[in-house]
Amino acid sequence: QSVLTQPPSVSGAPGQRVTISCTGSSSNIGTSFGVHWYQQLPGTAPKLLIYDNTNRPSGVPDRFSGSKSGTSASLAITGLQADDEADFYCQSYDTSLSSWVFGGGTKLTVL
Amino acid sequence: EVQLVESGGGLVQPGGSLRLSCADSGFNFRNYEMNWVRQAPGKGLEWVSYISSDGSLIYYADSVRGRFTISRDNAKSSLYLQMNSLRAEDTAVYYCARKTTGTTYFNYWGQGTLVTVSS
């Protein structure tokens, strides 16, 4: 049971927009530590996709965007491409657990 | 370019020990906080342990506290994880992940090393 809750899977057709939700609590996403997102392509290590709720590291396309409201966050992907198929994880720091925590992951399928 | 390379994984019997290493090819290893994150087969990510840039602060997940020990050698730009009393549920790919001071995200990851605990 993950501290952060994500849907197990989402799907969309090429060119469409999809969103992935991440629900936490006042001790993690609801704090100033915020939420971060990682993309894990098949057979590879996770890669930082969004940090501090809304920021993209250099090299990440602006098709990927993040938002946060209260104790929940969302990752949006526009203009879906076949090579976007991956697992996506949200992550935060939990002040009650004194631990870095992840969501269970969401598998994106491009139809 | 930052490159983190893990090694030391393998097959070990329950109750056994293993030591993982993570080598940083960059020049500023001593300036960064380091972590171990693991991923059981077909499962999600789980944070395992943290060590500050100078090694003075160390944290563990409850699932490994008392069995695993994190350490670093800044002169060798290397991170280690000594794993004792291994259990089947420790089977996972172990990633080293770098974190910048003052942030709560992991901005660089190694490629991972697989640890299998089985008789």
Chai-1 contact restraints between the chains, C-beta under 6 A:
chainA,res_idxA,chainB,res_idxB,connection_type,confidence,min_distance_angstrom,max_distance_angstrom,comment,restraint_id
A,F33,B,T104,contact,1.0,0.0,6.0,A-B,restraint_1
A,H36,B,Y105,contact,1.0,0.0,6.0,A-B,restraint_2
A,A45,B,Y95,contact,1.0,0.0,6.0,A-B,restraint_3
A,A45,B,W109,contact,1.0,0.0,6.0,A-B,restraint_4
A,A45,B,Q111,contact,1.0,0.0,6.0,A-B,restraint_5
A,A45,B,G112,contact,1.0,0.0,6.0,A-B,restraint_6
A,P46,B,W109,contact,1.0,0.0,6.0,A-B,restraint_7
A,L48,B,N107,contact,1.0,0.0,6.0,A-B,restraint_8
A,Y51,B,Y105,contact,1.0,0.0,6.0,A-B,restraint_9
A,Y89,B,L45,contact,1.0,0.0,6.0,A-B,restraint_10
A,Y93,B,T104,contact,1.0,0.0,6.0,A-B,restraint_11
A,W100,B,W47,contact,1.0,0.0,6.0,A-B,restraint_12
A,F102,B,G44,contact,1.0,0.0,6.0,A-B,restraint_13
A,F102,B,L45,contact,1.0,0.0,6.0,A-B,restraint_14
A,G104,B,G44,contact,1.0,0.0,6.0,A-B,restraint_15
A,G105,B,G44,contact,1.0,0.0,6.0,A-B,restraint_16
